[in-house]
Amino acid sequence: MLHIPVSRWGEPYKSLDIDKVVHFATGEALAEVSRANGGLVERDMRFAKRARDMLREIPIKELMQMVKKAADLYTKAELPLGTGTQTPDQFVRMQSATTGLPEHMCRFNMEKNHFVLNQMEKILDALTRGLDLSILSRGYGVEERGVPVSYQAQSPVLGLVLPSNSPGVHTLWLPIIPLQVGLVLKPGPQEPWTPYRMAQAFIQAGVPRQAIAIYPGLGDVGAAVLQHCPRSLIFGGTATVEQYKGNPRVQAHGPGFSKILLGDDQVDYWEKFLDIMVDSVLVNSGRGCINCSGIWASRHSKEIAAAIAERMGPIQPLPPEDPKSALAAFTVPGQADAVNSQIDQDLKEPGATDMTDKFGARLVKRERCDYLRPTVIHCDSPDRAAAKKEYMFPFCTVVQCPQNKMLESIGPTLVCSAITEDPKFQRDLIEATHIDRLNIGPLKTIALNWLQPHEGSIVDFLFRARAFQFDKVMLKP
């Protein structure tokens, strides 16, 4: 059987503790994965500075060419994987088999990663606001206007505690290597495939293997990564976000609670925007934080909910290899049951109506996995409990709310697509500090601009601008 070892800065390490990664539908063991522990992470962090030192020996422009080469290797090449190799088709099948995502969605996410790697020069230019990247490499320099500047890396490595639910999150860490910062990756239990394949693509393209460490394991490994890496990203639920709120060392990514707001000047024409609303909820099986979980309107809300339900309600689970498959499986036992029970509990509240109820049972149980079919709930007020929920499948609420009450009621929102031409409403939206990404106009919440930061700039998180002056005799610019 294929064995995937811990990767200790590029050196394989086979642990006595082994976890099996199994096919969600058949139970077939696809690979065994060595399990790291927190102590191993702590010991290995003494080599974190070496990771950055080795990357700084390579000019950033060369690293960007390497990641471009890695883009093609990732999508086209047969790459090493533990004791064996893996083709792109095998990668897609394995990722689908363990995460529950349909295979065509895995291919789509693969192409998304390729795009980010291939456009790295433009992306870094945008994220650094046009800064000469050699300044980040040296730590100091002179801007075009002649002012001395200094940017200090806050960590030699970036730690990542990765999820299993959506491979799309990996786009967030792809720019790190070109910034000459090492990677410490803790993969999600059901999704070791992308971190290992991407690491091999980097290495085959010329990136030093000593710049990347991968530690599969349990919760103690994630805790050790967060404790010992001066800068880390973690993905989780609301509780995770609250736990690390205000911690400058940790950037926590949680539920998006992304929304579409229909302004009073456009809501009477809601049928024109139906495709945008449906795609925002449904694409990628609703698993992303940028998927829409709430549609807000001052009127026609029940008609809107009924129309979305008509489009999504009939969708049934299909085999993962079916190109028409729109739903991902829940592969963790009991997870779908818990979500289904929570939704049923919220529907007991007067004013919350399941608009997809007539299309059949929401929970579809299989022998080794479960599915939740698309669910659309109409809420007659923002006060309904359901209006504040987000789940990892195509779920959305359509909330009736006066326009002048929307911004005070929607709560934290990762992506807001506001369909309005009202100048005052637009101005209020622009000033709303609880909206992270703002779209004005009929734009899908899932339509990202890769030249803009996602939940804060990773460059600002990793580098600190500081006051700097120097004598040109003693220090050459």
MIRO-892359 format. One record per residue: x, y, z of N, C-alpha, C in turn. Coordinates in steps of 0.05 Angstrom, whole numbers, plus 32768, in hexadecimal, padded with zeros to 4 digits. Layout:
BEGIN
XYZXYZXYZ ...
This chain:
BEGIN
80117FE88000800080008000801280198000 8008802E7FF3801680477FF280198052800E 8032805A801580378066802F80408083802B 803380968039803A80B28037804780BA8052 806180C08052806F80C6806B806B80E38073 807280E8808C807681048095808E810F8084 808C8128807D80A28134806E80AF81498080 80C68142808C80D48154809E80E98164808F 80DF817B808580EF818C807480FB817C805C 80E9816D804F80F1815E803880FB8142803D 8100813B8056810A8120805D80F2810F8065 80EE80F8805880D780E7805F80DC80DA807A 80C680D8808A80C880CC80A480AF80BA80A8 80B480A080AB809E808D80AF809A808980CD 8082809080D5807A808F80F28070807380F9 8072806C811380668054811C80488056811C 803E806E811F80218073811F801880798102 8005806980F97FFC806B80DD7FDE807080DC 7FD5808280CB7FB9808680C57FB3807D80A8 7F9D807080A57F958067808A7F81807C807E 7F85808380657F73809480567F6280828045 7F48808380497F368070803B7F23807E8028 7F19806E80157F05807880027EEA807B8011 7EDE8093800D7EC68099801D7EAF80878017 7EAE807C7FFF7E97806C7FF77E9B804E7FFA 7EB480447FF67EB980287FF67EC8801E800F 7ED58031801D7EE5802980347F01801F802D 7F07801E80137F218014800A7F3780278015 7F4C801B80207F63802A80297F7480338011 7F76804D800D7F8580587FF67FA2805D7FFD 7FA8806280167FC48067801E7FC68066803C 7FDE806280467FE2806580627FF5807D8066 7FEF808D807A7FFD80A6807E800A80A6809A 802480AB809B803180AD80B4802680C480C5 802380BF80DE801880D480F0802E80E18100 803080FC80FC8043810B810C803781118127 8047811D8139803D81268153804881428159 803D814E816D8045816A81738062816C817A 806D8158818780898159818F809C81598177 8094814A816280A4814A814A80A48165813C 808E8172813C808C818D8130809E81A08140 809C819F815A80AD81B1816B80CA81AD8166 80D38193816580EF818E816080F981988145 80E88194813080F0819C811580F081BA8110 80E281C9812180E181E6811D80FC81F38121 811081E4812B812B81F0812D813781F48111 812B81E880FC813581EB80E1812481FF80D1 8112820D80DE8101822080D08111823680C3 8125824180D18135825680C68145824D80AE 814D823480AE815B822980968149822A807E 812F82258081811D8225806B811D8241805D 811B8256806D811B82718062813782788057 814C8270806481678276805B816C826A803F 81638252803B81678245802181578252800B 813E825A8012812E82687FFE813982837FF8 81458291800B815082AB8006816982AA7FF4 817582937FF1818B82907FDF818282907FC2 8168828C7FBE815D828C7FA2814D82A67F9E 815482B57F89814582CE7F84812882C97F81 811782DC7F8A80FA82D87F8980F182D47F6C 80FE82E17F5980F682DD7F3D80FA82C07F34 810F82B47F3E811482987F37810082867F45 80F9828C7F5D80E5827C7F6B80CA827E7F5D 80C382957F5280AA82987F4480AA82877F2A 80C182857F1D80C382737F0680C082567F0E 80CB824F7F2680C882347F3080AB822D7F35 809C823F7F41808082397F47806F82387F2E 807782477F19806A82447EFF806F82287EF4 8087821F7EF6808D82047EED807E81EF7EFE 807C81F57F18806E81E37F2A805081E17F23 804581F77F18802981F77F10802381E17EFC 803581DF7EE7803181CA7ED3803781AE7EDE 804B81AC7EEF805181927EFB803981887F0C 802D819A7F1B801781947F2C7FFF81897F1D 7FF981957F067FE2818D7EF67FE781787EE2 800081737EDA800581617EC38018814A7EC9 8029814C7EDD803E81387EE1803781227EF3 8044810B7EF0804480F67F04805A80FD7F18 805181017F318063810B7F46806780F67F5C 807E80F77F6A808280E57F81806D80EA7F96 806480D47FA2805280D57FB9805980BF7FCC 806780C57FE1806E80B17FF5807E809A7FE7 807580827FEB8083806B7FE0807B80657FC3 806B80777FB7806380737F9B8063808D7F8C 8053808D7F77804F80A67F67803180AA7F63 802B80C17F58800F80C87F54800C80D97F3B 7FFA80D07F297FF480E07F117FDE80F47F18 7FDA81087F067FC4811B7F0B7FA9810D7F0E 7FA480F97EFD7F8A80EB7EFF7F8780DC7F19 7F9D80D07F227F9C80C37F3C7F9880D77F53 7FA480EE7F507FA181037F647F83810A7F67 7F76810F7F507F5A81177F507F4981017F5D 7F4E80E87F557F3E80D27F607F4280CF7F7E 7F5A80D17F877F6080CE7FA37F5480E57FB4 7F5780FD7FA97F4C81147FB87F2E81127FBA 7F21810A7FA57F0481077FA57EFC80F07FB8 7F0C80DB7FB87F0580C37FC77F0780C87FE5 7F1680DC7FEE7F1A80E0800B7F0B80F98015 7F08810D80047EFA8125800C7EDC81248007 7ED481137FF47EB881127FEC7EB081257FD6 7EC381367FCD7EBE81487FB77EBC81397F9D 7EA9813F7F8C7EA881337F717EC381387F62 7ECA81267F507EE481287F437EE681417F32 7ED0814A7F257ED381627F147ED8817B7F25 7ECF817B7F3E7ED681917F507EF381917F58 7EFE81797F5C7F1A81767F627F2B81807F4B 7F23817A7F337F3281847F1B7F3081A27F1A 7F1981AD7F207F1681CA7F1F7F2881D87F34 7F2981CD7F4C7F3B81D87F607F5881D57F58 7F5E81C07F4A7F7A81BB7F417F8181D17F2D 7F6F81D87F1B7F7481ED7F077F7682087F15 7F66820C7F2A7F6882257F397F8382297F45 7F8E82147F517FA982157F5C7FBE821B7F46 7FBA820E7F2F7FCC82137F187FCC82307F10 7FB4823C7F0F7FB182587F077FC1826A7F1A 7FBD82657F347FCB82767F487FE982747F45 7FF3825C7F42801082587F3F801A82657F25 800B82637F108013826D7EF68012828C7EF5 800282987F067FFF82B57F06800D82C17F1E 802182B47F29802E82BC7F42803A82D87F40 804682DF7F2A805282FA7F28803D83107F2B 8027830D7F1E801183217F20800683217F3C 800283097F487FF683077F62800883157F77 8022830F7F778034831B7F8A803783397F86 803683427F6C8037835E7F67801E836C7F73 8007835F7F717FEF836B7F7D7FEF836A7F9B 7FF883537FA77FF883517FC4800C83637FD1 802283697FC38036837B7FCF803283987FC6 801D839D7FB7801783B87FAD802E83C37F9C 803983B17F8B804E83B97F78806983BC7F84 806E83B37F9C808883B57FA9809D83A57F9A 80B583B07F9880CB83A27F8D80D1838A7FA0 80CD83717F9580CE835A7FA780EA83557FB2 80FF83617FA68119835E7FB1811B836B7FCC 810A837F7FD18109838C7FEC810183788001 80ED83677FFB80E58353800E80FB833F8013 810A83397FFE812083268000813783318011 813F834A800C81558356801B814C835E8037 813283668039812883728051812883908051 8134839C803D813583B9803C813983C1801F 813583DB8019813A83E67FFF813084027FFD 812D840C7FE4812484277FE0810D84267FCC 80F684327FD380DF84337FC280E584467FAA 80D384457F9680D784557F7E80D884737F85 80C9847B7F9980C984977FA180E2849F7FB1 80F4848C7FB5810E84927FC2810D848F7FE0 80F884847FEC80F684818009810084658011 811384648025811C844A802F8105843B803C 81048421803880EF8410804380FB83F6804E 80EE83EA806180F783D0806B80DE83BF8071 80E083A6806880CB8392806E80D8837A807B 80CE8374809380DB836080A480C9834780A5 80D38330809C80C48317809E80BF831180BB 80A6830B80C2809E830580DE80A282E880E5 80A882D780D180AC82BA80D680BC82AE80BF 80CE829B80C580DC828E80AF80CA827B809F 80B4827380AC80A1826080A08085826880A5 8072825E809580568261809A804B824580A1 803E824380B88030822A80BF8014822A80B5 800A821380AC7FEF821180A27FE281F880AD 7FCB81FC80BA7FBB81E680C47FA381E480B0 7FA581D1809E7F9381D180867F7A81C0808B 7F6481C6807D7F4C81B780807F4A81A0806C 7F358190806E7F30817B805A7F1881828048 7F098197804E7EEF819B80417EF181A58025 7F0581B6801E7F0681C180037F2381C67FFB 7F2C81B97FE57F4881BD7FDC7F4D81DA7FD4 7F3981EA7FD07F3D82057FC77F4D82177FD9 7F4E82107FF37F5C822280067F7A82228001 7F84820F7FF27FA1820E7FEE7FAC82267FDF 7F9B82337FD07FA4824B7FC17FB082607FD4 7FA882607FEE7FB1827480007FCF82728007 7FDA825980067FF68257800E800982537FF6 7FFE82537FDE801082507FC7802482677FC3 801D82807FCA803182957FC7804882967FDB 804782847FEF805A82868005807782807FFD 807B826B7FEE809782637FE680A4827A7FD6 809682877FC280A3829D7FB480AA82B57FC6 809D82B77FDD80A482CC7FF180BC82C48002 80C882AD7FFC80E082A3800A80DA829C8027 80C28292802C80BA8289804680B3826B8044 80BD825B805780B8823E8056809B8237805E 8095821D8059807A8214805F807A81FD8073 806881FE8087806481E88099804681E18097 804081CA808B802581C38084801B81AC8095 800481B080A17FF5819A80AF7FDD8194809D 7FDD817E808D7FC68179807B7FAD8172808A 7F968176807D7F7D816C80887F7D814E8087 7F6F814080997F708123809A7F6781158080 7F53812180737F498115805A7F5681218041 7F68813480447F738141802C7F918145802F 7FA1812F80307FBE8133802F7FC881378013 7FB881337FFF7FC181317FE37FCC814B7FD9 7FBE81627FDD7FC8817B7FD17FE281847FDE 7FE581847FF97FFF818D80048017817C7FFA 801381627FF8802981517FEF802F81557FD2 801A81567FC1801F81597FA5802B81757F9E 802081897FAB802B81A47FA6804881A67FAF 804E819A7FC6806A819A7FD0807C818D7FBC 807481767FB1808581687F9E808781787F84 807281867F7C807481967F64808881AD7F68 808881B97F80809B81CE7F8680B881C37F85 80BB81AC7F9280D681A07F9480E181987F79 80CF818C7F6880D881847F4D80DE819C7F3C 80D281B37F4380D781CC7F3480F081DB7F3D 80FD81D17F53811581DD7F5C811581EA7F77 80FD81EB7F8480FC81F67F9F810A81E37FB3 811B81ED7FC5812981DC7FD8811581CC7FE9 811981B27FEA810781A17FFA810881A88017 811E81B48020812081BC803C810E81D48044 810081DF803080EF81F6803580D381EE803D 80CC81D4803B80B081CB803F80B081B38052 809F81B58067809A819F8079807D8198807A 8076817E807B805A8176807B805681628092 8043816880A3803E815880BB8021814F80BD 801A813880B27FFF812E80B67FFC812680D3 7FE4812780DD7FE0811E80F97FC681288104 7FC58127811F7FAC812E812D7FAE814B8137 7F9C8151814A7F9A816D81547FB381778161 7FC38165816D7FDB816F817A7FF0817A8166 7FEF8170814E8001817981397FF981968131 7FDF819A812D7FD681B581267FDC81C9813C 7FD981C181557FDF81D2816C7FFD81D9816D 800E81C58166802B81CA8166803381DD8150 802781DA8139802D81EC812380268209812B 800E820D813780068228813F801882338155 8021822281668031822B817D804E82328175 80598223816280768226815C807C82358142 8068823B8132806C824C811B806482688122 8075827C811F806E82978126805782A38116 8052829780FE803A829F80EE802D828680E3 8013828480E78004826C80DE7FE9827380D3 7FDE826280C27FC2826380B97FB4824A80C3 7F9B824D80CC7F8B823680D47F6F823980C8 7F63822380C27F48822380B67F36821380C9 7F1F821E80CF7F0D821080E17EF2821E80E3 7EE3821780F77EC8822380FB7ECA823D810B 7EB2824681127EB0826081217EC0825F813B 7EBF824881497ECE824681627EEC824A815E 7EF6823F81487F12824281427F198260813D 7F08826D812D7F0D828981287F0D829A8141 7EFA829481537EF882A3816C7F10829D817E 7F1A8285817D7F30827D818E7F49828D8187 7F4D8293816E7F6682A081657F6282BE815E 7F4A82C881637F4482E4815D7F5782F6816D 7F648308815F7F76831A816D7F9283108171 7F9782F781697FB282EB816C7FC282F28153 7FD6830381557FE5830C813D7FF582F68130 7FF982E0813E800982CA81337FF882B88121 7FDE82B981237FCC82A681167FB782B58105 7FB582AD80EC7F9F82B680DB7F8B829F80D8 7F7482A380E47F60828D80E57F4B829280CF 7F47827D80BF7F33827E80AA7F1C826B80B1 7F04827780B47EED826780BC7ED7826980A8 7EBE826680B17EA78268809F7EA682848093 7E9D8285807A7E9D829F806C7E8482AF8071 7E6D82A180757E5382AF80777E5082C38060 7E5882BA80487E5782CC80307E3A82D08028 7E3582E7801D7E1982EF80187E1582FE7FFE 7DFD82FD7FF47DF4830E7FDE7DDE83207FE9 7DE1833B7FE57DCD834E7FEE7DC0835A7FD5 7DA683597FD47D9783657FBE7D8C83807FC7 7D9783967FBB7D8E83B07FC37D7183B67FBB 7D6583C97FC87D4983CF7FC27D4583D87FA5 7D5A83E37F997D5883EC7F7D7D5A83D67F69 7D6283BE7F727D6683A77F5F7D55838F7F66 7D4A838D7F7E7D3D83757F877D25836D7F76 7D1783817F6A7D00837A7F597D09836B7F40 7D22836C7F3A7D2D835E7F227D3D83457F29 7D36833A7F407D4683247F4C7D49830C7F39 7D3683077F277D3882F07F157D5182F27F03 7D5A830B7EFD7D71830E7EEC7D8B83037EFA 7D8983027F147DA182FB7F237DA082DE7F2E 7D8C82CF7F257D8882B47F317DA082A27F2C 7DAC82A27F147DC382917F0E7DDA82987F21 7DDE82B27F267DF482BB7F377DF082B07F54 7DD782B27F5D7DD182A87F787DD4828A7F7A 7DCB827B7F677DCC825E7F687DEA82557F66 7DF982607F547E1582587F517E25825F7F6A 7E1F82767F767E2D827E7F8E7E29826A7FA5 7E12825E7FA67E0C824A7FBB7E16822E7FB4 7E1482267F9B7E17820A7F937E3282027F8A 7E4182147F7D7E5B820C7F727E6E82017F87 7E7D81EC7F807E9081DF7F937E8181D27FAA 7E6881CB7FA47E5781BE7FB87E5381CE7FD2 7E5681E97FCF7E5181FB7FE57E6681F97FFB 7E7D81ED7FF67E9081E8800B7EA281FF8011 7EA3821380017EB6822980057EAB823F8016 7EBD824D80247EB5826480347EAB827B8023 7EB1827A80097EA7828E7FF77E8C82877FEA 7E82826F7FEF7E6882687FE67E5382787FF6 7E3E82807FE87E2982907FF57E1882808008 7E15828980207E04827C80347DEC828D803B 7DEA82A580307DD382B680377DCD82CA8021 7DB482CB80197DAA82DF80057D9682F08013 7D9B830B80137D8B831D80227D7C8330800F 7D62833480157D51834580047D3B83518015 7D328369800E7D1D8376801D7D01836D8015 7CFF83627FFD7CE583577FF37CEB83417FDF 7CD683337FD77CD7831C7FC57CE883057FD0 7CEE83067FEA7D0182F27FF57CF682D67FF3 7CDC82D27FF67CD182B77FF57CD182AD7FD7 7CCC82BF7FC57CCD82B87FA97CEA82B07FA1 7CFD82C07FAB7D1982BA7FA57D21829F7FB0 7D1982997FC97D2082807FD67D1482697FC6 7CFB826C7FBD7CED82577FAF7CFB82517F94 7D0482677F867D1182637F6D7D2C82557F6F 7D3B825D7F847D55824F7F897D5082327F90 7D3C822D7FA07D3582127FA87D2E82017F90 7D1F820C7F7D7D1781FE7F657D3081F57F54 7D4482067F557D5D82007F467D6E81EB7F54 7D7081ED7F6F7D8381DC7F7D7D7681C47F8B 7D5C81C77F927D4F81B27FA17D4F81967F95 7D4C81937F7A7D4B81787F6F7D66816A7F6D 7D7C81787F737D96816C7F707D9A81547F83 7DA4813E7F777DA881257F867DC6811E7F86 7DCF810E7F9A7DEA81057F9A7DEF80F37F81 7E0780F77F757E0F80E67F5F7E2B80DB7F65 7E3480C67F577E4F80BC7F5C7E6480D17F57 7E7A80D17F667E8E80E67F657E9B80E97F49 7E9B80D37F397EA780D57F1F7E9480E07F0A 7E7A80E47F117E6780EF7EFF7E6C810D7EFA 7E7081167EE17E7681327EDD7E5F81457EE4 7E47813A7EE97E30814A7EF17E2C814B7F0F 7E3D813D7F1E7E3B813B7F3B7E3F81577F47 7E2B81607F577E2C817B7F627E2F817B7F80 7E2E81637F8D7E2F81627FAA7E4781527FB3 7E54815C7FC87E6A814D7FD57E5F813D7FEC 7E6C81267FF07E64811580077E6F811F8021 7E61811A80377E6B811E80527E798104805A 7E938105805D7EA280EC80627EA880E7807F 7EA380FB80907EA880F780AD7E8E80ED80BA 7E8E80D580C67E7680C980D17E6880DC80E5 7E4E80DF80E17E3D80EF80F37E3C810C80ED 7E4D811680DB7E4E813380D67E35813C80C8 7E2C812E80B37E14813580A57DFB813480B7 7DFA811F80C87DE4811C80DA7DE2813580ED 7DF9813E80F77DFA815481097DF0816E80FB 7DF9817280E37DF1818A80D47DD3818980CE 7DCA817280C57DAE816F80BF7D9C817480D8 7DA5816A80EF7D95816F81077D95818C810F 7DAB819A810B7DAC81B681117D9981C78100 7D9881C080E67D8681CD80D47D6981C880DC 7D6381AF80E27D4881A980EA7D4081B88103 7D5381BB81167D4D81CA812E7D4781E78128 7D5781F381167D52820F810E7D3782138100 7D2E81FE80F27D15820080E37CFD81FE80F5 7D0181F7810E7CEB81F781217CE282138129 7CF4822781247CEE8242812B7CDA824E8117 7CC5825A81207CB28267810E7CC0827C80FD 7CB9827E80E47CC6829180D27CDC828680C1 7CE5826D80C77CF9826080B77CEC824980A8 7CEE8249808D7CE08236807C7CF382288069 7CF2820E80697D0381FE80577CF581FE803B 7D01820C80287CF6820E800D7CFD81F67FFC 7D0F81E680057D1781CE7FF57D0B81B48000 7CFB81B780147CEF819F80227CE0818D800E 7CD281997FFB7CC1818A7FE97CD181787FD5 7CEB817D7FD47CFB816D7FC17D0681537FCD 7CFF814D7FE67D0781357FF27D1A8139800A 7D23812380157D338124802E7D4D81328029 7D558142803C7D6F8150803B7D86813D803F 7D84812C80537D99811A805A7D978100804A 7DAC80F9803B7DAD80E1802C7DC380D08037 7DBD80B980427DD180A8804F7DDA8092803C 7DF4808E803C7E008078802E7E0E80668042 7E19804F80397E25803C804B7E3C8048805A 7E4D8057804C7E66806280597E6880808058 7E54808E804E7E5580AB804D7E3880B5804C 7E3580CF804E7E1B80DC804D7E1C80F4803A 7E0480FC80317E02811580217DEC8126802D 7DF08140802A7DDA815380307DD381618016 7DBA815F800F7DB0816B7FF67DAC818A7FFA 7DAD81997FE47DAB81B67FE77D9281BF7FF7 7D9781D280087D8181DC801A7D8081FB8018 7D67820480147D62822180137D4D82278028 7D548239803A7D41824080507D3A825E804E 7D208263804E7D17827F804E7D148288806B 7D1F829F80717D1D82AB808C7D0E82C5808A 7CF982C980997CEA82E180977CF682F880A7 7D0D82F380B37D1B830880C37D38830080C7 7D4A831380CA7D66830C80D07D69830080EC 7D54830180FC7D5682F781187D5382D98119 7D4B82CC81037D4882AF81037D6482A28106 7D65828C81167D7F827F811B7D8C82758101 7D7B826B80EE7D86826180D57D94827680C5 7D8C828F80C87D9882A580B87DB682A980BF 7DBF829E80D57DDA82A280DE7DEB828980DA 7DE2827680CA7DF0825D80C77DFD825A80AC 7E12824980AC7E20824280937E2882248097 7E25821580817E2C81F980827E3D81F1806A 7E4981D9806C7E5C81D080577E4E81C08041 7E3881CB80377E2B81C080207E1981D68014 7E0C81D27FFD7DFC81E77FF17DE481EF8002 7DE9820280147DD5820B80277DD4822A8026 7DBD823580257DBB825280277DA0825A8034 7DA0827180407D88827D804A7D8182958038 7D68829A80347D5F82B280277D5182C2803C 7D5C82D980437D5482E8805B7D4583028052 7D2E8305805D7D1F831E80587D288333806C 7D31834A80627D3C835E80747D3B83798065 7D32838E80727D3383A980657D5083B0805E 7D5383BE80487D6E83C580407D7D83D58055 7D6F83E780637D7C83F880777D8483E98090 7D7C83D080927D8383BF80A97D9883AA80A2 7D9D83A780887DAE8390807F7DCA8391808B 7DD883A880897DF483A880917DF783A480AF 7DE483AD80BF7DE683A880DB7DDE838C80E3 7DD3837D80D07DC8836280D77DD7834B80CB 7DE7835080B67DF3833980A87E0A832C80B7 7E17833A80C97E2D832F80D87E46832D80C7 7E5C832180D27E75831E80C37E70831080A9 7E7B831B80937E76831180787E9183118069 7E9982F980607EB282F880517EAF83048035 7E9A82FB80267E958307800C7E788311800B 7E75832A80037E5A833580007E57833F7FE3 7E4483347FD57E3D833E7FBA7E24834E7FBD 7E2683687FBB7E10837A7FBE7E0683837FA3 7DEE837B7F9C7DE383827F817DD3839B7F84 7DDF83B27F7F7DD183CC7F837DE083E27F74 7DD083F57F6B7DDC840E7F5F7DD784267F71 7DCC84217F897DC684367F9B7DE084427FA7 7DE7845B7FA17E0184667FAB7E0484667FC9 7DEE846C7FD87DF0846C7FF57DF584508000 7DE6843C7FF57DEA84217FFE7E0784177FF7 7E10841E7FDF7E2B84177FD77E4084237FEA 7E3C843C7FF17E4E844A80047E4E843C801F 7E37843580297E35842780437E43840C8042 7E4083FE802B7E4D83E480287E6B83E78028 7E7583FB801B7E928400801A7E9D84068036 7E8D841380467E96841A80617E9284048075 7E8483EE806E7E7E83D980817E9783C88087 7EA083CA80A07EB983BD80A77EB6839F80AC 7E9D839580AD7E99837880B27E9783698098 7E9A837780817E9B836980677EB88368805E 7EC2835180577EDE834E804F7EE183538032 7ED5834380217ED7834780047EBC83527FFA 7EBD83687FEC7EA483757FE47EA283767FC5 7E8C836B7FBB7E85836D7F9F7E6D837F7F9C 7E6E83937F8B7E5783A47F857E4D839C7F6A 7E3583927F687E2A838A7F4E7E24836C7F4E 7E1A83627F387E1183467F357E2983337F31 7E39832F7F467E51831E7F467E4D83077F59 7E5582F07F517E5482D87F627E6782DB7F79 7E5F82D17F907E7182D27FA87E8982C17FA3 7E8782AD7F927E9D829A7F8D7EB182A47F78 7EAB82BC7F6C7EBC82C77F587ED282D77F65 7EEA82CB7F687F0082D97F757F1282E77F61 7F1E82FD7F6A7F33830A7F5B7F4D83037F69 7F5E82F27F5C7F7682E97F697F8B82FE7F6D 7F8683167F617F99832C7F667F92833C7F7E 7F7F83337F8E7F7783407FA67F7A832D7FBE 7F7F83377FD67F8383257FED7F6983187FF5 7F6C830080017F5582F1800B7F5782F18029 7F4482FE80377F45830080547F5F830B805E 7F67832180537F80832E805C7F978325804B 7FAA833780467FC1833180357FD5831F8044 7FDD830980377FF182F78043800C83058046 801183188034802A83278036802A8339804F 80158346805480138357806D801583468086 800B832D8084800C831B809B8028831180A0 8038830D808B80538302808E806983168091 8064832F80878079834380878070835C8095 8081836880A5807B838080B3808C839780A7 807D83AC809F808B83C58096809583D480AE 80AD83DD80AE80B883EC80C580C8840480BB 80CC841880CD80DC842F80C680F9842680C1 8106843380AE8121842A80A781308441809A 8148844680A3815A845A80978176844D8095 81858456808181A0844B807F81B3845E8072 81CC845B807981E2846B806C81EB845C8054 81EB8468803C81F1845A8024820E84528022 8220845D8033823B84548033823D84398042 822F843780588231841E8068821F8408805E 8208840F805181F583FA804781EC8402802B 81F283F0801881EA83F67FFC81CD83EF7FF8 81BE84017FEB81A183FC7FE6819E83E57FD1 
